[in-house]
Amino acid sequence: MNCTLRYIILYVSDFDQAYTFYKDVLQLSVKMQQGTYVEFDTGQTTFAINTRDSVREEIGLIVPHETEKTATFEVAFTVEDVAQTIDILRAKGVQIIKEPVTKPWGQTVAYIADPDGHYIEICSEVGA
């Protein structure tokens, strides 16, 4: 078996808030949109959002109505300058969870939260 990760899809409560956050605040380019399903151009792995209601109605998956604002995973985006990116996001009112820190392996990481409380890691490339 040869599995390749191609999509990460977050289920969101408020489409407009999430769309604005990822498109305007994080400045991800929209690759494709069909109703409340939006794919962003993020390289080899596509990052997408869809509303919880849409997933329940159109796909038939059991999805809770609201999140408990607790994270059980994270999504990571690499940037050239983590500290500068965090300063820009802070100025836009984004919730900063963890300030930038350089890990023992040389990677700089920081954490923010999206409108649904999903943890988003903002980081440098490993070894950069």
DAKARA-V431493 format. One record per residue. RES is the residue in one small letter. PHI is phi in radians with two decimals (NA if undefined). PSI is psi in whole degrees, -180 to 180 (999 if undefined). OMEGA is omega in degrees with one decimal (* if undefined). Layout:
BEGIN
res=<RES & RES>
phi=<PHI & PHI>
psi=<PSI & PSI>
omega=<OMEGA & OMEGA>
END
This chain:
BEGIN
res=<m & n & c & t & l & r & y & i & i & l & y & v & s & d & f & d & q & a & y & t & f & y & k & d & v & l & q & l & s & v & k & m & q & q & g & t & y & v & e & f & d & t & g & q & t & t & f & a & i & n & t & r & d & s & v & r & e & e & i & g & l & i & v & p & h & e & t & e & k & t & a & t & f & e & v & a & f & t & v & e & d & v & a & q & t & i & d & i & l & r & a & k & g & v & q & i & i & k & e & p & v & t & k & p & w & g & q & t & v & a & y & i & a & d & p & d & g & h & y & i & e & i & c & s & e & v & g & a>
phi=<NA & -2.18 & -1.63 & -2.19 & -1.31 & -2.07 & -2.38 & -2.19 & -2.11 & -1.67 & -1.59 & -2.07 & -1.49 & -2.08 & -1.01 & -1.05 & -1.09 & -1.15 & -1.04 & -1.08 & -1.05 & -1.31 & -1.39 & -1.61 & -1.35 & -1.46 & 1.03 & -1.44 & -1.37 & -1.34 & -1.60 & -2.82 & -2.44 & -2.37 & 1.11 & -1.60 & -1.66 & -2.27 & -1.83 & -1.91 & -1.41 & -2.25 & 1.76 & -1.20 & -1.84 & -1.40 & -1.79 & -2.43 & -2.24 & -2.68 & -1.35 & -1.05 & -1.05 & -1.10 & -1.10 & -1.15 & -1.32 & -1.56 & -1.78 & 1.49 & -1.41 & -1.46 & -2.27 & -1.08 & -1.20 & -2.34 & -1.56 & -1.62 & 1.02 & -2.08 & -1.80 & -2.06 & -2.79 & -2.42 & -1.99 & -2.07 & -2.12 & -1.53 & -2.40 & -1.29 & -2.32 & -1.12 & -1.05 & -1.13 & -1.09 & -1.11 & -1.07 & -1.13 & -1.16 & -1.06 & -1.12 & -1.54 & 1.53 & -1.27 & -1.27 & -1.60 & -1.51 & -2.40 & -1.22 & -1.02 & -2.52 & -1.64 & -1.38 & -0.99 & -1.54 & 1.69 & -1.49 & -1.67 & -2.34 & -2.56 & -2.28 & -2.20 & -2.19 & -1.47 & -1.03 & -1.58 & 1.54 & -1.12 & -1.33 & -2.11 & -1.53 & -1.91 & -2.54 & -1.52 & -1.09 & -1.13 & 1.45 & -1.47>
psi=<137 & 97 & 135 & 126 & 118 & -25 & 140 & 121 & 119 & 136 & 127 & 155 & -42 & 105 & -49 & -43 & -48 & -44 & -47 & -43 & -52 & -38 & -50 & -42 & -52 & -9 & 42 & 138 & 137 & 126 & -40 & 145 & 135 & 100 & -124 & 5 & 121 & 130 & 137 & 147 & 105 & 23 & -144 & -31 & 124 & 132 & 132 & 161 & 154 & 153 & 152 & -42 & -45 & -42 & -42 & -46 & -46 & -33 & -29 & 15 & 151 & 113 & 130 & 154 & -37 & 156 & 161 & 10 & 33 & 143 & 138 & 2 & 175 & 159 & 136 & 137 & 130 & 144 & 164 & -39 & 103 & -48 & -44 & -42 & -43 & -40 & -41 & -45 & -38 & -43 & -25 & 2 & 12 & 140 & 118 & 120 & -47 & 131 & 160 & 138 & 145 & 124 & 162 & -26 & 6 & -7 & 137 & 130 & 150 & 163 & 139 & 175 & 142 & 178 & -25 & 0 & 5 & 137 & 131 & 119 & 131 & 119 & 164 & 166 & 148 & 129 & 3 & 999>
omega=<178.9 & -178.9 & 177.7 & 178.0 & -178.3 & -176.0 & 165.3 & -177.4 & 176.5 & 174.8 & -173.8 & -180.0 & -176.2 & -175.5 & -175.9 & 178.1 & -178.2 & 179.6 & 179.0 & -179.4 & -174.9 & -178.2 & -173.2 & -177.4 & 178.2 & 176.4 & 174.4 & 178.9 & 177.5 & 178.6 & -177.3 & 174.7 & 174.5 & -176.9 & -179.7 & 175.5 & -179.0 & 173.5 & 177.8 & 180.0 & -176.5 & 179.3 & -174.8 & 178.1 & -179.7 & 174.8 & -176.9 & 172.5 & 173.3 & -179.7 & 177.3 & 179.7 & -178.7 & -179.6 & 178.8 & -174.0 & -172.9 & -176.3 & 179.0 & 177.0 & 176.2 & -178.4 & 178.3 & -178.4 & -178.4 & 173.6 & 175.9 & -177.8 & 172.5 & -175.8 & 174.1 & 175.7 & 176.3 & 172.5 & -177.4 & 174.7 & 176.7 & 178.0 & 179.5 & -176.9 & -175.5 & -177.5 & 179.6 & 179.0 & 178.9 & 177.4 & 179.0 & -179.2 & 177.4 & 179.4 & 177.9 & 177.5 & -179.8 & 178.2 & 177.7 & -178.9 & 179.1 & 177.6 & 179.9 & 176.3 & 177.1 & -178.3 & -179.8 & -179.4 & 172.9 & -178.7 & 174.4 & -178.0 & 173.1 & -179.1 & 173.5 & 175.4 & 174.3 & -177.5 & 178.0 & -179.9 & 176.4 & 176.4 & 177.6 & 176.5 & 172.7 & -170.4 & 171.1 & 173.0 & 176.5 & 179.6 & -179.1 & *>
END
